[in-house]
């Protein structure tokens, strides 16, 4: 019984006149021939305007899902994705990373940059005077990047611009983090890591003292320094 119903529906269904499509052009594809493929899918052999032959579903050609042999997509990507020709410039990856952090809310560190109001200036973002943003960035910052250097903001509370950026080593950047703890001593101020380096103190020693005495790291550093100076004066 079910087979009879299926046969009746098939018999009553009109076949689409695919013959009428032969020789017609859809977008860049001209249909040359057609045949029934697997699962009753009608396939078509087409000639693209670029001269290549392409085989695809005739239904995709009719509804505009397939517009060319693939050349149209390549042309689109060539026009819209390659805007500046600076992809292989040494400074490009720093510009791209800066743009991602500040203007892509799905980027890994967006919350620490764009999420707290740190953005890229319009000149570096959109370009100026007929130049792209990355070209303006390279004009302002240069592309002679020293080894182990990266882009740093001088003031961490202000966005990326020519007046607030410089190339800095990892050590220089570590001194400019918002999370740094500063030690203010008579006549000088320094971050905790520099304090430990100058006075040959292990960070672990200060951490253990802070936990043992239940005091802050800054207080522990000052106590450690005071104790060390007292020991040295006794020796002298």
C-alpha positions as CSV (number, residue, x, y, z in Angstrom):
1,X,0.0,0.0,0.0
2,X,2.7,2.6,0.9
3,X,4.6,1.7,-2.3
4,X,1.4,2.3,-4.4
5,X,1.0,5.8,-2.9
6,X,4.6,6.6,-3.6
7,X,4.2,5.5,-7.2
8,X,1.1,7.6,-7.6
9,X,2.8,10.7,-6.3
10,X,5.7,10.2,-8.6
11,X,3.5,9.7,-11.5
12,X,1.5,12.8,-10.7
13,X,4.5,15.0,-10.2
14,X,5.6,17.0,-13.2
15,X,9.2,16.9,-14.2
16,X,11.0,20.2,-14.4
17,X,12.0,21.0,-18.0
18,X,15.8,21.2,-17.5
19,X,16.3,21.1,-21.2
20,X,15.1,24.7,-21.4
21,X,18.0,25.7,-19.2
22,X,20.7,24.5,-21.5
23,X,22.5,27.5,-23.0
24,X,21.2,29.9,-20.4
25,X,23.6,31.9,-18.2
26,X,23.2,32.4,-14.5
27,X,25.7,34.9,-13.0
28,X,29.0,33.7,-14.5
29,X,27.9,30.1,-15.4
30,X,26.4,29.0,-18.7
31,X,24.7,25.6,-18.5
32,X,26.0,23.2,-21.2
33,X,24.4,19.9,-20.2
34,X,22.7,18.1,-17.3
35,X,22.1,14.6,-16.0
36,X,20.4,13.0,-13.0
37,X,22.9,12.2,-10.3
38,X,22.6,10.1,-7.1
39,X,19.5,10.6,-5.0
40,X,17.6,12.2,-7.9
41,X,19.9,15.2,-7.8
42,X,20.2,17.0,-11.2
43,X,23.8,17.8,-12.0
44,X,24.9,20.3,-14.6
45,X,28.1,20.9,-16.5
46,X,28.7,24.7,-16.8
47,X,31.1,27.0,-18.6
48,X,32.3,29.8,-16.4
49,X,33.0,33.3,-17.9
50,X,36.6,32.9,-17.0
51,X,36.8,29.9,-19.4
52,X,36.8,27.0,-16.9
53,X,34.3,24.2,-16.8
54,X,32.5,23.5,-13.6
55,X,30.2,20.7,-12.4
56,X,27.7,21.4,-9.7
57,X,24.0,20.9,-8.7
58,X,21.7,22.6,-11.2
59,X,19.5,23.7,-8.4
60,X,22.4,25.6,-6.8
61,X,22.9,27.4,-10.1
62,X,19.2,28.3,-10.5
63,X,18.9,29.7,-7.0
64,X,22.2,31.6,-7.1
65,X,24.0,29.6,-4.5
66,X,26.7,28.7,-7.1
67,X,27.7,31.8,-9.2
68,X,31.0,30.8,-10.7
69,X,33.7,28.1,-10.8
70,X,35.3,29.7,-7.7
71,X,36.9,32.6,-9.5
72,X,34.4,35.1,-8.1
73,X,35.3,34.3,-4.5
74,X,39.0,34.6,-5.3
75,X,38.4,38.1,-6.8
76,X,36.3,39.2,-3.8
77,X,39.0,38.1,-1.4
78,X,41.7,39.7,-3.4
79,X,39.8,43.1,-3.4
80,X,38.5,43.1,0.2
81,X,41.0,41.2,2.3
82,X,44.3,42.5,0.8
83,X,44.0,46.2,1.4
84,X,47.5,47.4,2.3
85,X,50.1,44.8,1.1
86,X,51.9,45.0,4.5
87,X,51.0,41.6,5.9
88,X,54.7,40.5,5.9
89,X,56.0,43.7,7.4
90,X,57.7,43.1,10.8
91,X,55.3,45.6,12.5
92,X,52.1,44.1,11.0
93,X,51.6,41.5,13.7
94,X,51.9,44.1,16.5
95,X,49.3,46.3,14.7
96,X,47.0,43.3,14.3
97,X,47.3,42.2,17.9
98,X,46.6,45.8,19.1
99,X,43.5,45.9,16.9
100,X,42.3,42.6,18.2
101,X,42.8,43.4,21.9
102,X,41.0,46.8,21.6
103,X,38.2,46.2,19.1
104,X,37.3,42.5,18.9
105,X,35.1,41.7,21.9
106,X,35.8,37.9,21.3
107,X,39.6,38.3,21.6
108,X,41.3,36.6,24.5
109,X,42.5,39.8,26.3
110,X,39.7,42.1,25.2
111,X,38.5,42.7,28.8
112,X,41.9,44.1,29.8
113,X,41.9,46.6,26.8
114,X,38.8,47.4,24.9
115,X,36.7,46.2,27.8
116,X,38.1,48.9,30.0
117,X,38.1,51.7,27.4
118,X,41.5,51.3,25.8
119,X,41.1,51.8,22.1
120,X,43.3,52.5,19.0
121,X,43.4,56.1,17.7
122,X,41.4,56.8,14.5
123,X,44.6,57.3,12.4
124,X,45.9,53.8,13.2
125,X,42.5,52.2,13.0
126,X,40.9,53.7,9.9
127,X,43.9,55.3,8.1
128,X,44.5,58.9,6.9
129,X,45.4,60.7,3.7
130,X,44.6,57.7,1.5
131,X,46.7,55.3,3.6
132,X,45.4,52.3,5.5
133,X,45.5,52.2,9.3
134,X,48.5,49.8,9.4
135,X,50.4,52.0,6.9
136,X,49.9,55.0,9.2
137,X,51.0,52.9,12.2
138,X,54.2,51.9,10.4
139,X,54.9,55.5,9.3
140,X,54.5,56.7,12.9
141,X,56.3,53.8,14.8
142,X,58.7,52.6,12.1
143,X,59.3,48.9,11.2
144,X,62.9,48.6,12.6
145,X,62.0,46.5,15.6
146,X,64.8,45.4,17.9
147,X,65.1,41.9,19.1
148,X,62.8,40.9,22.1
149,X,60.9,44.2,21.7
150,X,57.2,44.8,21.5
151,X,54.7,47.6,21.5
152,X,54.1,49.4,24.8
153,X,51.8,52.2,26.0
154,X,53.6,54.8,28.1
155,X,50.5,55.5,30.1
156,X,48.5,52.4,30.7
157,X,45.3,54.3,31.2
158,X,45.3,55.9,27.7
159,X,44.8,54.1,24.4
160,X,47.2,53.4,21.5
161,X,48.4,56.5,19.6
162,X,51.8,57.9,18.4
163,X,52.3,60.0,21.5
164,X,51.6,57.2,23.9
165,X,53.4,54.3,22.3
166,X,57.0,53.1,22.0
167,X,59.0,49.9,21.3
168,X,60.1,48.4,24.6
169,X,61.9,45.2,25.8
170,X,60.0,42.7,28.0
171,X,61.9,44.0,31.0
172,X,60.9,47.6,30.3
173,X,57.3,46.5,29.8
174,X,57.2,44.5,33.0
175,X,57.9,47.8,34.9
176,X,54.9,49.4,33.3
177,X,52.2,47.0,34.3
178,X,49.1,48.2,36.1
179,X,49.5,45.2,38.5
180,X,53.0,46.2,39.6
181,X,53.4,46.9,43.3
182,X,55.5,50.0,44.1
183,X,57.8,50.5,47.0
184,X,58.2,54.1,48.1
185,X,61.4,54.6,50.0
186,X,63.1,57.9,51.2
187,X,64.3,59.5,48.0
188,X,63.3,56.8,45.6
189,X,60.5,54.7,44.3
190,X,60.7,51.4,42.5
191,X,58.6,48.3,41.7
192,X,58.9,45.2,43.8
193,X,60.8,43.2,41.2
194,X,63.4,45.9,40.7
195,X,63.8,46.1,44.5
196,X,64.5,42.4,44.7
197,X,67.0,42.6,41.8
198,X,68.9,45.6,43.3
199,X,69.2,44.1,46.8
200,X,69.7,40.5,45.7
201,X,66.5,39.3,47.4
202,X,64.5,36.3,46.3
203,X,60.9,37.1,45.7
204,X,60.1,33.8,47.5
205,X,61.8,35.2,50.6
206,X,59.6,38.2,50.7
207,X,56.5,36.1,49.9
208,X,57.2,33.8,52.8
209,X,57.9,36.7,55.2
210,X,54.6,38.3,54.2
211,X,52.7,35.1,54.9
212,X,54.5,34.4,58.2
213,X,54.0,37.9,59.6
214,X,50.6,38.4,57.9
215,X,51.7,41.7,56.3
216,X,51.7,43.0,52.7
217,X,54.4,42.3,50.2
218,X,55.5,45.9,50.3
219,X,55.8,45.9,54.1
220,X,57.7,42.6,53.9
221,X,60.1,44.0,51.3
222,X,60.8,47.1,53.5
223,X,61.4,44.9,56.6
224,X,63.7,42.6,54.7
225,X,65.7,45.5,53.4
226,X,65.9,47.0,56.9
227,X,67.1,43.8,58.4
228,X,69.7,43.3,55.7
229,X,71.1,46.8,56.3
230,X,71.3,46.1,60.0
231,X,73.2,42.9,59.5
232,X,75.6,44.7,57.1
233,X,76.2,47.5,59.6
234,X,77.1,45.0,62.3
235,X,79.6,43.4,60.1
236,X,81.3,46.7,59.4
